[in-house]
Amino acid sequence: MYKLKNYMEILVDQMYDEATQDMDICKCPRCVLDVKAIALNTLKPRYIVADENYLYVKISMMQQQYKADIISAITKGTMIVSEEPRHD
Ligand SMILES: [Zn+2]
């Protein structure tokens, strides 16, 4: 079955833990989502039409290509969120 996916969203989800492991930041669900939202607004969306198998192959290829950009976008997100966290 074919699906339309923004694989940047999948990559940001996958790389979030690695990118933030050494950072002293709030890990509550609201802050995590805010950081991901900022990162995804920074990165250009990359849509593909793929079945599950192809998606898996494509994601691992793209992870290498965009790794530095994604880590930098997540880092930017954490800085903005820690300055003005929106959790209760
Ligand atoms: Zn928080």
PDB file of the backbone (N, CA, C, O) and the ligand in Angstrom, with CONECT records:
HET     ZN  A 101       1
ATOM      1  N   MET A   1       0.833  -1.200   0.000  1.00  0.00           N
ATOM      2  CA  MET A   1       0.000   0.000   0.000  1.00  0.00           C
ATOM      3  C   MET A   1       0.877   1.264   0.000  1.00  0.00           C
ATOM      4  O   MET A   1       1.825   1.371   0.778  1.00  0.00           O
ATOM      5  N   TYR A   2       0.553   2.196  -0.866  1.00  0.00           N
ATOM      6  CA  TYR A   2       1.339   3.423  -0.968  1.00  0.00           C
ATOM      7  C   TYR A   2       0.831   4.488  -0.018  1.00  0.00           C
ATOM      8  O   TYR A   2      -0.370   4.639   0.203  1.00  0.00           O
ATOM      9  N   LYS A   3       1.775   5.215   0.534  1.00  0.00           N
ATOM     10  CA  LYS A   3       1.414   6.301   1.436  1.00  0.00           C
ATOM     11  C   LYS A   3       2.203   7.552   1.088  1.00  0.00           C
ATOM     12  O   LYS A   3       3.318   7.486   0.571  1.00  0.00           O
ATOM     13  N   LEU A   4       1.594   8.695   1.386  1.00  0.00           N
ATOM     14  CA  LEU A   4       2.290   9.965   1.222  1.00  0.00           C
ATOM     15  C   LEU A   4       2.896  10.346   2.578  1.00  0.00           C
ATOM     16  O   LEU A   4       2.185  10.466   3.575  1.00  0.00           O
ATOM     17  N   LYS A   5       4.210  10.532   2.598  1.00  0.00           N
ATOM     18  CA  LYS A   5       4.882  10.820   3.873  1.00  0.00           C
ATOM     19  C   LYS A   5       5.876  11.954   3.720  1.00  0.00           C
ATOM     20  O   LYS A   5       6.574  12.069   2.713  1.00  0.00           O
ATOM     21  N   ASN A   6       5.920  12.790   4.750  1.00  0.00           N
ATOM     22  CA  ASN A   6       7.006  13.761   4.846  1.00  0.00           C
ATOM     23  C   ASN A   6       8.114  13.082   5.647  1.00  0.00           C
ATOM     24  O   ASN A   6       8.023  12.963   6.869  1.00  0.00           O
ATOM     25  N   TYR A   7       9.151  12.642   4.955  1.00  0.00           N
ATOM     26  CA  TYR A   7      10.121  11.852   5.710  1.00  0.00           C
ATOM     27  C   TYR A   7      10.987  12.675   6.639  1.00  0.00           C
ATOM     28  O   TYR A   7      11.669  12.112   7.495  1.00  0.00           O
ATOM     29  N   MET A   8      10.979  14.015   6.495  1.00  0.00           N
ATOM     30  CA  MET A   8      11.663  14.848   7.490  1.00  0.00           C
ATOM     31  C   MET A   8      11.035  14.639   8.869  1.00  0.00           C
ATOM     32  O   MET A   8      11.729  14.626   9.886  1.00  0.00           O
ATOM     33  N   GLU A   9       9.703  14.475   8.884  1.00  0.00           N
ATOM     34  CA  GLU A   9       9.007  14.277  10.153  1.00  0.00           C
ATOM     35  C   GLU A   9       9.463  12.962  10.805  1.00  0.00           C
ATOM     36  O   GLU A   9       9.686  12.901  12.014  1.00  0.00           O
ATOM     37  N   ILE A  10       9.593  11.938   9.998  1.00  0.00           N
ATOM     38  CA  ILE A  10      10.048  10.642  10.519  1.00  0.00           C
ATOM     39  C   ILE A  10      11.490  10.766  11.024  1.00  0.00           C
ATOM     40  O   ILE A  10      11.828  10.238  12.083  1.00  0.00           O
ATOM     41  N   LEU A  11      12.327  11.461  10.268  1.00  0.00           N
ATOM     42  CA  LEU A  11      13.733  11.597  10.670  1.00  0.00           C
ATOM     43  C   LEU A  11      13.882  12.416  11.948  1.00  0.00           C
ATOM     44  O   LEU A  11      14.701  12.083  12.804  1.00  0.00           O
ATOM     45  N   VAL A  12      13.098  13.484  12.083  1.00  0.00           N
ATOM     46  CA  VAL A  12      13.177  14.295  13.303  1.00  0.00           C
ATOM     47  C   VAL A  12      12.764  13.450  14.512  1.00  0.00           C
ATOM     48  O   VAL A  12      13.404  13.510  15.562  1.00  0.00           O
ATOM     49  N   ASP A  13      11.697  12.665  14.361  1.00  0.00           N
ATOM     50  CA  ASP A  13      11.278  11.763  15.434  1.00  0.00           C
ATOM     51  C   ASP A  13      12.392  10.780  15.788  1.00  0.00           C
ATOM     52  O   ASP A  13      12.707  10.574  16.960  1.00  0.00           O
ATOM     53  N   GLN A  14      12.975  10.184  14.765  1.00  0.00           N
ATOM     54  CA  GLN A  14      14.000   9.159  14.996  1.00  0.00           C
ATOM     55  C   GLN A  14      15.255   9.737  15.640  1.00  0.00           C
ATOM     56  O   GLN A  14      15.892   9.083  16.465  1.00  0.00           O
ATOM     57  N   MET A  15      15.609  10.966  15.260  1.00  0.00           N
ATOM     58  CA  MET A  15      16.897  11.506  15.688  1.00  0.00           C
ATOM     59  C   MET A  15      16.800  12.371  16.930  1.00  0.00           C
ATOM     60  O   MET A  15      17.817  12.812  17.463  1.00  0.00           O
ATOM     61  N   TYR A  16      15.579  12.615  17.394  1.00  0.00           N
ATOM     62  CA  TYR A  16      15.401  13.534  18.525  1.00  0.00           C
ATOM     63  C   TYR A  16      16.215  13.122  19.760  1.00  0.00           C
ATOM     64  O   TYR A  16      16.917  13.944  20.349  1.00  0.00           O
ATOM     65  N   ASP A  17      16.113  11.852  20.143  1.00  0.00           N
ATOM     66  CA  ASP A  17      16.798  11.396  21.357  1.00  0.00           C
ATOM     67  C   ASP A  17      18.315  11.542  21.244  1.00  0.00           C
ATOM     68  O   ASP A  17      18.985  12.021  22.160  1.00  0.00           O
ATOM     69  N   GLU A  18      18.838  11.112  20.085  1.00  0.00           N
ATOM     70  CA  GLU A  18      20.284  11.219  19.871  1.00  0.00           C
ATOM     71  C   GLU A  18      20.737  12.678  19.880  1.00  0.00           C
ATOM     72  O   GLU A  18      21.762  13.015  20.473  1.00  0.00           O
ATOM     73  N   ALA A  19      19.977  13.526  19.229  1.00  0.00           N
ATOM     74  CA  ALA A  19      20.374  14.930  19.104  1.00  0.00           C
ATOM     75  C   ALA A  19      20.325  15.663  20.434  1.00  0.00           C
ATOM     76  O   ALA A  19      21.055  16.635  20.630  1.00  0.00           O
ATOM     77  N   THR A  20      19.470  15.210  21.359  1.00  0.00           N
ATOM     78  CA  THR A  20      19.291  15.950  22.613  1.00  0.00           C
ATOM     79  C   THR A  20      19.884  15.237  23.822  1.00  0.00           C
ATOM     80  O   THR A  20      19.714  15.700  24.950  1.00  0.00           O
ATOM     81  N   GLN A  21      20.571  14.128  23.610  1.00  0.00           N
ATOM     82  CA  GLN A  21      20.984  13.320  24.762  1.00  0.00           C
ATOM     83  C   GLN A  21      21.934  14.056  25.719  1.00  0.00           C
ATOM     84  O   GLN A  21      21.907  13.807  26.925  1.00  0.00           O
ATOM     85  N   ASP A  22      22.763  14.949  25.198  1.00  0.00           N
ATOM     86  CA  ASP A  22      23.712  15.654  26.065  1.00  0.00           C
ATOM     87  C   ASP A  22      23.208  17.029  26.487  1.00  0.00           C
ATOM     88  O   ASP A  22      23.949  17.805  27.091  1.00  0.00           O
ATOM     89  N   MET A  23      21.946  17.334  26.173  1.00  0.00           N
ATOM     90  CA  MET A  23      21.437  18.660  26.490  1.00  0.00           C
ATOM     91  C   MET A  23      20.628  18.631  27.769  1.00  0.00           C
ATOM     92  O   MET A  23      19.909  17.674  28.057  1.00  0.00           O
ATOM     93  N   ASP A  24      20.766  19.723  28.540  1.00  0.00           N
ATOM     94  CA  ASP A  24      20.029  19.846  29.779  1.00  0.00           C
ATOM     95  C   ASP A  24      18.712  20.570  29.471  1.00  0.00           C
ATOM     96  O   ASP A  24      18.604  21.781  29.662  1.00  0.00           O
ATOM     97  N   ILE A  25      17.723  19.822  28.997  1.00  0.00           N
ATOM     98  CA  ILE A  25      16.464  20.450  28.585  1.00  0.00           C
ATOM     99  C   ILE A  25      15.285  19.701  29.184  1.00  0.00           C
ATOM    100  O   ILE A  25      15.399  18.548  29.599  1.00  0.00           O
ATOM    101  N   CYS A  26      14.141  20.392  29.216  1.00  0.00           N
ATOM    102  CA  CYS A  26      12.921  19.773  29.727  1.00  0.00           C
ATOM    103  C   CYS A  26      12.481  18.663  28.770  1.00  0.00           C
ATOM    104  O   CYS A  26      12.469  18.844  27.552  1.00  0.00           O
ATOM    105  N   LYS A  27      12.118  17.507  29.347  1.00  0.00           N
ATOM    106  CA  LYS A  27      11.742  16.357  28.525  1.00  0.00           C
ATOM    107  C   LYS A  27      10.237  16.089  28.584  1.00  0.00           C
ATOM    108  O   LYS A  27       9.783  15.007  28.212  1.00  0.00           O
ATOM    109  N   CYS A  28       9.462  17.075  29.054  1.00  0.00           N
ATOM    110  CA  CYS A  28       8.021  16.844  29.130  1.00  0.00           C
ATOM    111  C   CYS A  28       7.441  16.794  27.715  1.00  0.00           C
ATOM    112  O   CYS A  28       8.028  17.352  26.788  1.00  0.00           O
ATOM    113  N   PRO A  29       6.284  16.124  27.539  1.00  0.00           N
ATOM    114  CA  PRO A  29       5.738  15.928  26.187  1.00  0.00           C
ATOM    115  C   PRO A  29       5.494  17.244  25.442  1.00  0.00           C
ATOM    116  O   PRO A  29       5.694  17.318  24.230  1.00  0.00           O
ATOM    117  N   ARG A  30       5.064  18.273  26.163  1.00  0.00           N
ATOM    118  CA  ARG A  30       4.796  19.548  25.503  1.00  0.00           C
ATOM    119  C   ARG A  30       6.078  20.154  24.919  1.00  0.00           C
ATOM    120  O   ARG A  30       6.086  20.612  23.776  1.00  0.00           O
ATOM    121  N   CYS A  31       7.152  20.153  25.702  1.00  0.00           N
ATOM    122  CA  CYS A  31       8.409  20.735  25.232  1.00  0.00           C
ATOM    123  C   CYS A  31       9.001  19.909  24.078  1.00  0.00           C
ATOM    124  O   CYS A  31       9.533  20.468  23.119  1.00  0.00           O
ATOM    125  N   VAL A  32       8.902  18.581  24.178  1.00  0.00           N
ATOM    126  CA  VAL A  32       9.417  17.724  23.103  1.00  0.00           C
ATOM    127  C   VAL A  32       8.699  18.049  21.794  1.00  0.00           C
ATOM    128  O   VAL A  32       9.333  18.174  20.747  1.00  0.00           O
ATOM    129  N   LEU A  33       7.363  18.186  21.860  1.00  0.00           N
ATOM    130  CA  LEU A  33       6.603  18.494  20.648  1.00  0.00           C
ATOM    131  C   LEU A  33       6.914  19.890  20.126  1.00  0.00           C
ATOM    132  O   LEU A  33       6.987  20.094  18.914  1.00  0.00           O
ATOM    133  N   ASP A  34       7.099  20.856  21.029  1.00  0.00           N
ATOM    134  CA  ASP A  34       7.440  22.212  20.595  1.00  0.00           C
ATOM    135  C   ASP A  34       8.783  22.230  19.870  1.00  0.00           C
ATOM    136  O   ASP A  34       8.930  22.893  18.843  1.00  0.00           O
ATOM    137  N   VAL A  35       9.761  21.502  20.404  1.00  0.00           N
ATOM    138  CA  VAL A  35      11.080  21.433  19.757  1.00  0.00           C
ATOM    139  C   VAL A  35      10.951  20.793  18.370  1.00  0.00           C
ATOM    140  O   VAL A  35      11.531  21.283  17.402  1.00  0.00           O
ATOM    141  N   LYS A  36      10.195  19.704  18.280  1.00  0.00           N
ATOM    142  CA  LYS A  36      10.017  19.036  16.989  1.00  0.00           C
ATOM    143  C   LYS A  36       9.315  19.944  15.986  1.00  0.00           C
ATOM    144  O   LYS A  36       9.659  19.951  14.804  1.00  0.00           O
ATOM    145  N   ALA A  37       8.328  20.714  16.457  1.00  0.00           N
ATOM    146  CA  ALA A  37       7.605  21.626  15.571  1.00  0.00           C
ATOM    147  C   ALA A  37       8.540  22.700  15.018  1.00  0.00           C
ATOM    148  O   ALA A  37       8.497  23.010  13.828  1.00  0.00           O
ATOM    149  N   ILE A  38       9.382  23.266  15.877  1.00  0.00           N
ATOM    150  CA  ILE A  38      10.325  24.290  15.417  1.00  0.00           C
ATOM    151  C   ILE A  38      11.316  23.683  14.424  1.00  0.00           C
ATOM    152  O   ILE A  38      11.621  24.281  13.392  1.00  0.00           O
ATOM    153  N   ALA A  39      11.812  22.491  14.749  1.00  0.00           N
ATOM    154  CA  ALA A  39      12.760  21.827  13.851  1.00  0.00           C
ATOM    155  C   ALA A  39      12.123  21.590  12.483  1.00  0.00           C
ATOM    156  O   ALA A  39      12.752  21.823  11.451  1.00  0.00           O
ATOM    157  N   LEU A  40      10.871  21.124  12.478  1.00  0.00           N
ATOM    158  CA  LEU A  40      10.212  20.818  11.204  1.00  0.00           C
ATOM    159  C   LEU A  40       9.852  22.076  10.425  1.00  0.00           C
ATOM    160  O   LEU A  40       9.792  22.040   9.196  1.00  0.00           O
ATOM    161  N   ASN A  41       9.612  23.183  11.113  1.00  0.00           N
ATOM    162  CA  ASN A  41       9.369  24.436  10.407  1.00  0.00           C
ATOM    163  C   ASN A  41      10.658  25.009   9.828  1.00  0.00           C
ATOM    164  O   ASN A  41      10.622  25.777   8.867  1.00  0.00           O
ATOM    165  N   THR A  42      11.790  24.640  10.407  1.00  0.00           N
ATOM    166  CA  THR A  42      13.084  25.090   9.910  1.00  0.00           C
ATOM    167  C   THR A  42      13.507  24.289   8.677  1.00  0.00           C
ATOM    168  O   THR A  42      14.057  24.836   7.721  1.00  0.00           O
ATOM    169  N   LEU A  43      13.235  22.978   8.721  1.00  0.00           N
ATOM    170  CA  LEU A  43      13.665  22.098   7.637  1.00  0.00           C
ATOM    171  C   LEU A  43      12.654  22.140   6.494  1.00  0.00           C
ATOM    172  O   LEU A  43      11.453  22.301   6.708  1.00  0.00           O
ATOM    173  N   LYS A  44      13.166  21.994   5.290  1.00  0.00           N
ATOM    174  CA  LYS A  44      12.258  21.917   4.143  1.00  0.00           C
ATOM    175  C   LYS A  44      11.564  20.553   4.162  1.00  0.00           C
ATOM    176  O   LYS A  44      12.222  19.524   4.316  1.00  0.00           O
ATOM    177  N   PRO A  45      10.224  20.543   4.006  1.00  0.00           N
ATOM    178  CA  PRO A  45       9.557  19.236   3.985  1.00  0.00           C
ATOM    179  C   PRO A  45       9.969  18.421   2.763  1.00  0.00           C
ATOM    180  O   PRO A  45      10.200  18.981   1.691  1.00  0.00           O
ATOM    181  N   ARG A  46      10.059  17.132   2.917  1.00  0.00           N
ATOM    182  CA  ARG A  46      10.432  16.238   1.820  1.00  0.00           C
ATOM    183  C   ARG A  46       9.405  15.127   1.731  1.00  0.00           C
ATOM    184  O   ARG A  46       9.423  14.180   2.517  1.00  0.00           O
ATOM    185  N   TYR A  47       8.511  15.254   0.767  1.00  0.00           N
ATOM    186  CA  TYR A  47       7.448  14.262   0.649  1.00  0.00           C
ATOM    187  C   TYR A  47       7.839  13.169  -0.331  1.00  0.00           C
ATOM    188  O   TYR A  47       8.437  13.425  -1.376  1.00  0.00           O
ATOM    189  N   ILE A  48       7.488  11.957   0.032  1.00  0.00           N
ATOM    190  CA  ILE A  48       7.643  10.858  -0.912  1.00  0.00           C
ATOM    191  C   ILE A  48       6.389   9.985  -0.875  1.00  0.00           C
ATOM    192  O   ILE A  48       5.679   9.903   0.127  1.00  0.00           O
ATOM    193  N   VAL A  49       6.156   9.339  -2.017  1.00  0.00           N
ATOM    194  CA  VAL A  49       5.115   8.318  -2.082  1.00  0.00           C
ATOM    195  C   VAL A  49       5.822   6.987  -2.040  1.00  0.00           C
ATOM    196  O   VAL A  49       6.673   6.705  -2.884  1.00  0.00           O
ATOM    197  N   ALA A  50       5.480   6.163  -1.066  1.00  0.00           N
ATOM    198  CA  ALA A  50       6.241   4.934  -0.901  1.00  0.00           C
ATOM    199  C   ALA A  50       5.415   3.869  -0.207  1.00  0.00           C
ATOM    200  O   ALA A  50       4.483   4.178   0.535  1.00  0.00           O
ATOM    201  N   ASP A  51       5.761   2.615  -0.451  1.00  0.00           N
ATOM    202  CA  ASP A  51       5.216   1.557   0.395  1.00  0.00           C
ATOM    203  C   ASP A  51       6.159   1.386   1.585  1.00  0.00           C
ATOM    204  O   ASP A  51       7.222   2.005   1.618  1.00  0.00           O
ATOM    205  N   GLU A  52       5.791   0.567   2.549  1.00  0.00           N
ATOM    206  CA  GLU A  52       6.555   0.472   3.794  1.00  0.00           C
ATOM    207  C   GLU A  52       8.023   0.087   3.564  1.00  0.00           C
ATOM    208  O   GLU A  52       8.919   0.648   4.196  1.00  0.00           O
ATOM    209  N   ASN A  53       8.262  -0.858   2.671  1.00  0.00           N
ATOM    210  CA  ASN A  53       9.636  -1.329   2.446  1.00  0.00           C
ATOM    211  C   ASN A  53      10.515  -0.245   1.847  1.00  0.00           C
ATOM    212  O   ASN A  53      11.636  -0.011   2.298  1.00  0.00           O
ATOM    213  N   TYR A  54       9.985   0.414   0.817  1.00  0.00           N
ATOM    214  CA  TYR A  54      10.765   1.451   0.179  1.00  0.00           C
ATOM    215  C   TYR A  54      11.004   2.608   1.147  1.00  0.00           C
ATOM    216  O   TYR A  54      12.082   3.201   1.178  1.00  0.00           O
ATOM    217  N   LEU A  55       9.984   2.913   1.928  1.00  0.00           N
ATOM    218  CA  LEU A  55      10.105   4.001   2.897  1.00  0.00           C
ATOM    219  C   LEU A  55      11.277   3.729   3.845  1.00  0.00           C
ATOM    220  O   LEU A  55      12.059   4.627   4.154  1.00  0.00           O
ATOM    221  N   TYR A  56      11.382   2.503   4.293  1.00  0.00           N
ATOM    222  CA  TYR A  56      12.443   2.130   5.222  1.00  0.00           C
ATOM    223  C   TYR A  56      13.836   2.354   4.621  1.00  0.00           C
ATOM    224  O   TYR A  56      14.721   2.906   5.275  1.00  0.00           O
ATOM    225  N   VAL A  57      14.017   1.923   3.376  1.00  0.00           N
ATOM    226  CA  VAL A  57      15.299   2.092   2.681  1.00  0.00           C
ATOM    227  C   VAL A  57      15.598   3.571   2.472  1.00  0.00           C
ATOM    228  O   VAL A  57      16.707   4.044   2.720  1.00  0.00           O
ATOM    229  N   LYS A  58      14.585   4.278   2.013  1.00  0.00           N
ATOM    230  CA  LYS A  58      14.744   5.701   1.716  1.00  0.00           C
ATOM    231  C   LYS A  58      15.105   6.487   2.987  1.00  0.00           C
ATOM    232  O   LYS A  58      15.963   7.369   2.955  1.00  0.00           O
ATOM    233  N   ILE A  59      14.447   6.160   4.093  1.00  0.00           N
ATOM    234  CA  ILE A  59      14.691   6.866   5.348  1.00  0.00           C
ATOM    235  C   ILE A  59      16.152   6.708   5.773  1.00  0.00           C
ATOM    236  O   ILE A  59      16.782   7.678   6.197  1.00  0.00           O
ATOM    237  N   SER A  60      16.690   5.499   5.663  1.00  0.00           N
ATOM    238  CA  SER A  60      18.076   5.332   6.123  1.00  0.00           C
ATOM    239  C   SER A  60      19.054   6.047   5.195  1.00  0.00           C
ATOM    240  O   SER A  60      20.091   6.530   5.649  1.00  0.00           O
ATOM    241  N   MET A  61      18.738   6.119   3.901  1.00  0.00           N
ATOM    242  CA  MET A  61      19.589   6.895   2.988  1.00  0.00           C
ATOM    243  C   MET A  61      19.544   8.388   3.326  1.00  0.00           C
ATOM    244  O   MET A  61      20.571   9.065   3.374  1.00  0.00           O
ATOM    245  N   MET A  62      18.330   8.875   3.557  1.00  0.00           N
ATOM    246  CA  MET A  62      18.148  10.301   3.809  1.00  0.00           C
ATOM    247  C   MET A  62      18.722  10.718   5.154  1.00  0.00           C
ATOM    248  O   MET A  62      19.143  11.860   5.337  1.00  0.00           O
ATOM    249  N   GLN A  63      18.733   9.778   6.090  1.00  0.00           N
ATOM    250  CA  GLN A  63      19.273  10.100   7.410  1.00  0.00           C
ATOM    251  C   GLN A  63      20.736  10.515   7.294  1.00  0.00           C
ATOM    252  O   GLN A  63      21.166  11.463   7.950  1.00  0.00           O
ATOM    253  N   GLN A  64      21.492   9.815   6.472  1.00  0.00           N
ATOM    254  CA  GLN A  64      22.895  10.178   6.263  1.00  0.00           C
ATOM    255  C   GLN A  64      22.997  11.558   5.616  1.00  0.00           C
ATOM    256  O   GLN A  64      23.791  12.402   6.034  1.00  0.00           O
ATOM    257  N   GLN A  65      22.179  11.766   4.590  1.00  0.00           N
ATOM    258  CA  GLN A  65      22.277  13.010   3.826  1.00  0.00           C
ATOM    259  C   GLN A  65      21.914  14.248   4.646  1.00  0.00           C
ATOM    260  O   GLN A  65      22.550  15.295   4.521  1.00  0.00           O
ATOM    261  N   TYR A  66      20.875  14.114   5.495  1.00  0.00           N
ATOM    262  CA  TYR A  66      20.357  15.301   6.181  1.00  0.00           C
ATOM    263  C   TYR A  66      20.694  15.358   7.667  1.00  0.00           C
ATOM    264  O   TYR A  66      20.214  16.238   8.381  1.00  0.00           O
ATOM    265  N   LYS A  67      21.513  14.424   8.131  1.00  0.00           N
ATOM    266  CA  LYS A  67      21.779  14.321   9.558  1.00  0.00           C
ATOM    267  C   LYS A  67      22.213  15.659  10.189  1.00  0.00           C
ATOM    268  O   LYS A  67      21.661  16.075  11.207  1.00  0.00           O
ATOM    269  N   ALA A  68      23.182  16.310   9.590  1.00  0.00           N
ATOM    270  CA  ALA A  68      23.711  17.562  10.148  1.00  0.00           C
ATOM    271  C   ALA A  68      22.629  18.640  10.199  1.00  0.00           C
ATOM    272  O   ALA A  68      22.516  19.362  11.190  1.00  0.00           O
ATOM    273  N   ASP A  69      21.833  18.750   9.130  1.00  0.00           N
ATOM    274  CA  ASP A  69      20.760  19.754   9.097  1.00  0.00           C
ATOM    275  C   ASP A  69      19.713  19.483  10.171  1.00  0.00           C
ATOM    276  O   ASP A  69      19.218  20.402  10.822  1.00  0.00           O
ATOM    277  N   ILE A  70      19.388  18.214  10.342  1.00  0.00           N
ATOM    278  CA  ILE A  70      18.352  17.851  11.306  1.00  0.00           C
ATOM    279  C   ILE A  70      18.829  18.119  12.727  1.00  0.00           C
ATOM    280  O   ILE A  70      18.082  18.663  13.541  1.00  0.00           O
ATOM    281  N   ILE A  71      20.062  17.743  13.030  1.00  0.00           N
ATOM    282  CA  ILE A  71      20.592  17.991  14.373  1.00  0.00           C
ATOM    283  C   ILE A  71      20.646  19.483  14.650  1.00  0.00           C
ATOM    284  O   ILE A  71      20.330  19.926  15.754  1.00  0.00           O
ATOM    285  N   SER A  72      21.043  20.254  13.659  1.00  0.00           N
ATOM    286  CA  SER A  72      21.111  21.697  13.847  1.00  0.00           C
ATOM    287  C   SER A  72      19.712  22.309  14.039  1.00  0.00           C
ATOM    288  O   SER A  72      19.552  23.235  14.835  1.00  0.00           O
ATOM    289  N   ALA A  73      18.709  21.805  13.325  1.00  0.00           N
ATOM    290  CA  ALA A  73      17.335  22.300  13.485  1.00  0.00           C
ATOM    291  C   ALA A  73      16.785  21.928  14.869  1.00  0.00           C
ATOM    292  O   ALA A  73      16.095  22.731  15.497  1.00  0.00           O
ATOM    293  N   ILE A  74      17.082  20.734  15.336  1.00  0.00           N
ATOM    294  CA  ILE A  74      16.623  20.313  16.670  1.00  0.00           C
ATOM    295  C   ILE A  74      17.315  21.149  17.744  1.00  0.00           C
ATOM    296  O   ILE A  74      16.685  21.547  18.724  1.00  0.00           O
ATOM    297  N   THR A  75      18.607  21.414  17.562  1.00  0.00           N
ATOM    298  CA  THR A  75      19.346  22.242  18.522  1.00  0.00           C
ATOM    299  C   THR A  75      18.739  23.638  18.603  1.00  0.00           C
ATOM    300  O   THR A  75      18.575  24.187  19.693  1.00  0.00           O
ATOM    301  N   LYS A  76      18.408  24.208  17.458  1.00  0.00           N
ATOM    302  CA  LYS A  76      17.765  25.518  17.426  1.00  0.00           C
ATOM    303  C   LYS A  76      16.441  25.477  18.194  1.00  0.00           C
ATOM    304  O   LYS A  76      16.135  26.386  18.966  1.00  0.00           O
ATOM    305  N   GLY A  77      15.667  24.424  17.975  1.00  0.00           N
ATOM    306  CA  GLY A  77      14.392  24.254  18.680  1.00  0.00           C
ATOM    307  C   GLY A  77      14.567  24.190  20.187  1.00  0.00           C
ATOM    308  O   GLY A  77      13.798  24.801  20.930  1.00  0.00           O
ATOM    309  N   THR A  78      15.581  23.449  20.646  1.00  0.00           N
ATOM    310  CA  THR A  78      15.771  23.325  22.097  1.00  0.00           C
ATOM    311  C   THR A  78      16.159  24.665  22.712  1.00  0.00           C
ATOM    312  O   THR A  78      15.769  24.973  23.839  1.00  0.00           O
ATOM    313  N   MET A  79      16.931  25.464  21.968  1.00  0.00           N
ATOM    314  CA  MET A  79      17.328  26.766  22.529  1.00  0.00           C
ATOM    315  C   MET A  79      16.118  27.684  22.674  1.00  0.00           C
ATOM    316  O   MET A  79      15.967  28.363  23.689  1.00  0.00           O
ATOM    317  N   ILE A  80      15.258  27.702  21.657  1.00  0.00           N
ATOM    318  CA  ILE A  80      14.063  28.550  21.709  1.00  0.00           C
ATOM    319  C   ILE A  80      13.122  28.091  22.826  1.00  0.00           C
ATOM    320  O   ILE A  80      12.603  28.910  23.584  1.00  0.00           O
ATOM    321  N   VAL A  81      12.908  26.781  22.920  1.00  0.00           N
ATOM    322  CA  VAL A  81      11.974  26.241  23.912  1.00  0.00           C
ATOM    323  C   VAL A  81      12.503  26.430  25.333  1.00  0.00           C
ATOM    324  O   VAL A  81      11.726  26.711  26.245  1.00  0.00           O
ATOM    325  N   SER A  82      13.840  26.276  25.536  1.00  0.00           N
ATOM    326  CA  SER A  82      14.305  26.444  26.919  1.00  0.00           C
ATOM    327  C   SER A  82      14.249  27.888  27.362  1.00  0.00           C
ATOM    328  O   SER A  82      14.142  28.165  28.556  1.00  0.00           O
ATOM    329  N   GLU A  83      14.320  28.823  26.412  1.00  0.00           N
ATOM    330  CA  GLU A  83      14.199  30.219  26.806  1.00  0.00           C
ATOM    331  C   GLU A  83      12.773  30.562  27.221  1.00  0.00           C
ATOM    332  O   GLU A  83      12.543  31.337  28.149  1.00  0.00           O
ATOM    333  N   GLU A  84      11.820  29.960  26.504  1.00  0.00           N
ATOM    334  CA  GLU A  84      10.415  30.276  26.788  1.00  0.00           C
ATOM    335  C   GLU A  84       9.560  29.017  26.732  1.00  0.00           C
ATOM    336  O   GLU A  84       8.788  28.829  25.792  1.00  0.00           O
ATOM    337  N   PRO A  85       9.697  28.146  27.746  1.00  0.00           N
ATOM    338  CA  PRO A  85       8.925  26.901  27.711  1.00  0.00           C
ATOM    339  C   PRO A  85       7.430  27.190  27.825  1.00  0.00           C
ATOM    340  O   PRO A  85       7.026  28.122  28.521  1.00  0.00           O
ATOM    341  N   ARG A  86       6.611  26.392  27.143  1.00  0.00           N
ATOM    342  CA  ARG A  86       5.172  26.637  27.143  1.00  0.00           C
ATOM    343  C   ARG A  86       4.403  25.576  27.933  1.00  0.00           C
ATOM    344  O   ARG A  86       3.179  25.482  27.848  1.00  0.00           O
ATOM    345  N   HIS A  87       5.156  24.771  28.711  1.00  0.00           N
ATOM    346  CA  HIS A  87       4.461  23.775  29.546  1.00  0.00           C
ATOM    347  C   HIS A  87       3.789  24.462  30.735  1.00  0.00           C
ATOM    348  O   HIS A  87       4.113  25.602  31.067  1.00  0.00           O
ATOM    349  N   ASP A  88       2.854  23.761  31.368  1.00  0.00           N
ATOM    350  CA  ASP A  88       2.138  24.353  32.510  1.00  0.00           C
ATOM    351  C   ASP A  88       3.017  24.430  33.746  1.00  0.00           C
ATOM    352  O   ASP A  88       2.570  24.900  34.792  1.00  0.00           O
TER     353      ASP A  88
HETATM  354 ZN    ZN A 101       8.537  21.102  29.511  1.00  0.00          ZN2+
END
